[in-house]
Amino acid sequence: MSCARIITLVALAAILCGAFASVSSADNSFDCNPTKPNGNVPPGERSSPDFFGNGDLWTVLWPEGNVVFRPKGPGFILPDGSLKMKFPWWRRIPDKLTIHGRRLDSSARPLRVHIGKADRKDFVPSYLIFPTQGCWEITAKAGTSSLAFVTRVSRVGYRKRSGNHKTSSP
C-alpha cells in the first residue's frame, strides 16, 4: 500500500471519527435552562415545592430540574444505555395522557414513554426513557391542555455502561 493511500485512509478515518463524535455529544455552547418547579399543587395533594403545573396538568420536577442517574440513586439504566426515570402526573380532566420529548442540545433518538395505570382517575404514573444524556424538553397533553418543561439528564459515578442496572426506585 502506498504512503499516499495510507495518509488518505488515516485522514478519512479522522474525519469520520470527528463526524460521529459531533453527532453523539452535546454542543458544549448550548445553555440548558431547566424548568424550576412553580409550586402549583394538584387538587387533593399536599403542598410541595417540587410540583410544577398549570391548573390542568401537574408533575413533580427533579431538584434544580436535573434528572441525575448515579449508583444507588433513583432510576434505571437499560441494556441499550437509555436512562429510565419515574415521573408522576396529575390531570384535572381524565382524558388520555400523552407524553412526548425531544433533545434540545443535540440530535437523539426519540424519548420513549411507559404510561402506567392507577386506581385514581386524576393520577397517572409514568416512566420517561431518555435515550441519551442531555437537555430535554418534555410535553404532556390531556385533551386540550398541555404542560411542557425542560430538564437536564445526566449520569455520574459510572465507569462503564451496565446492562439493566437498577439504581433504585424513587
Secondary structure by P-SEA (a helix, b strand, c coil): ccaaaaaaaaaaaaaaaaaaaaaaccccccccccccccccccccccccccccccccbbbbbcccccccccccccbbbccccbbbbbbbbbbccccbbbbbbbbcccccccbbbbbbbcccccbbbbbbbbccccbbbbbbbcccbbbbbbbbbbcccccccccccccccc
